Amino acid sequence: MTYETEKVQKPLLLTIPQVAKSLGISRAMVYSLIAKRKGPPVVRLGRSVRVSAASLDKWIEEQEQAQ
């Protein structure tokens, strides 16, 4: 018998609480970074604010290189 491992897919768009959890910071800090335009780029869908997983990964890399 063989077992196939399921690939866990990261959603394309993350909510602010998901971003905060991924970064280990508070939601308020994520919103503050976004408001100051120092955070990851956002996608606005009506009143919802989302961050693309690819943009978040790229933003993290940019933060690492900036130090």
C-alpha positions in Angstrom: 0.0 0.0 0.0 1.2 3.5 -0.8 0.1 6.7 0.7 0.1 10.0 -1.1 1.0 13.0 0.9 -1.4 15.9 0.5 0.2 19.2 -0.4 -0.9 21.9 1.9 -1.6 24.9 -0.3 -1.3 28.4 1.0 -4.3 30.6 0.0 -3.6 33.1 -2.7 -4.9 36.0 -0.6 -4.4 36.2 3.2 -6.5 38.1 5.7 -4.9 40.6 8.0 -5.2 38.2 11.0 -3.5 35.5 8.9 -0.7 37.9 7.9 -0.3 38.9 11.6 -0.1 35.3 12.7 2.5 34.5 9.9 4.7 37.4 11.0 4.2 36.9 14.7 2.9 40.5 15.3 -0.5 42.0 16.2 -3.2 42.8 13.7 -2.9 46.4 14.8 0.8 46.4 13.9 0.0 45.0 10.4 -2.7 47.7 9.9 -0.2 50.4 11.1 2.5 49.2 8.7 -0.1 49.2 5.8 -1.3 52.7 6.7 2.3 54.0 6.8 3.0 52.2 3.4 5.8 50.3 5.1 4.0 46.9 5.1 3.3 44.4 2.3 1.1 45.7 -0.6 -2.6 45.0 -0.2 -5.5 44.0 -2.4 -8.8 45.7 -1.6 -11.9 43.8 -2.5 -14.8 46.0 -1.6 -14.3 46.7 2.1 -12.0 43.7 2.6 -8.3 44.1 2.7 -6.1 41.1 1.7 -2.4 40.5 1.1 -1.3 38.1 -1.6 0.9 35.3 -0.3 3.5 36.1 -3.1 3.6 39.7 -2.1 4.1 38.9 1.5 6.9 36.5 0.7 8.6 39.2 -1.5 8.1 41.9 1.2 9.7 39.6 3.8 12.7 39.1 1.5 13.0 42.8 1.0 13.0 43.4 4.7 15.8 40.9 5.2 17.9 42.5 2.5 17.3 46.0 3.9 19.1 45.1 7.2 
